[in-house]
Amino acid sequence: MEINELVKIIDGEILTDASLNGREVAGAMGADLMSDVLASIQPEAALLTGLCNPQVVRTAQIADIRAIIFVRGKHPAQETILLANEEDIPLITTRHGLFEACGLLYAAGLISLEVKTEEDCSSS
């Protein structure tokens, strides 16, 4: 799905350079823990998150994330936007919450790019 189409579906706003708008994403994942993202996301995904700091962009670099979508109307600091522009990673904000934004994209045909794991959390 092209970034421009994704933005329309979630009533989003692009925060980074317009030159990144034509990029494609293969699917998406929603998460706030960057350790979960690194362990579970497949390449070429859009990441939906409520976390809006520079670490999200650094995680996107490592995990080959194609776009970052901030939910609940969050806007990152200018430092984060500048870093995303330097790394050619589009940043988008939407007023929708994480659950709703993921649902809108899924209903529009975007697939999940979250690796399924069976992690035992009972010893945590």
Buried (B, 14 or more C-beta within 10 A) or exposed (E): BEBEBBBEBBEBBBBBEEEBBEBEBBBBBBBEEBEBBEBBBBEBBBBBBBBBEBEBBBBBEEBEBBBBBBBBEBEBEEEBBBBBBEEEBBBBBBBBBBEBBBBBBBEEEBBBBBEEEEEEEEEE
